[in-house]
């Protein structure tokens, strides 16, 4: 599951699903400059997105609990926008790269690792070098860097 527009989290009833679809159509028209999305609709979009994230979180927790001996690297390819820069969705082709699009989680989890938040900028290109570093293998990629030191494994 990937929280992604159209925001249609599991468990929506027919009326909620129809409303989510209408909001999605409005976002598409907004991106094209054909309509505005008001504050209430922005709130509803964010609530649907939040429900998708909550559902995804529960699925990830269940998967982790079922695989207690594994190391997990969890990240995203981009963030979402809810009118912070007068735009919605996430395509940089609509409004350029913004902090909302580039600020993504990069979670490394293994049972027994002390939780720590690192506010440095990381990217999905850091995943491969991190995995190679964790196994003591040299990174031959020209992109990204290992975050092993940041997470102190």
Beta strands, then each sheet from edge to edge (+ up, - down):
strand 1: 72-75
strand 2: 81-82
strand 3: 88-89
strand 4: 106-109
sheet 1: 1+ 4-
sheet 2: 2+ 3-
end
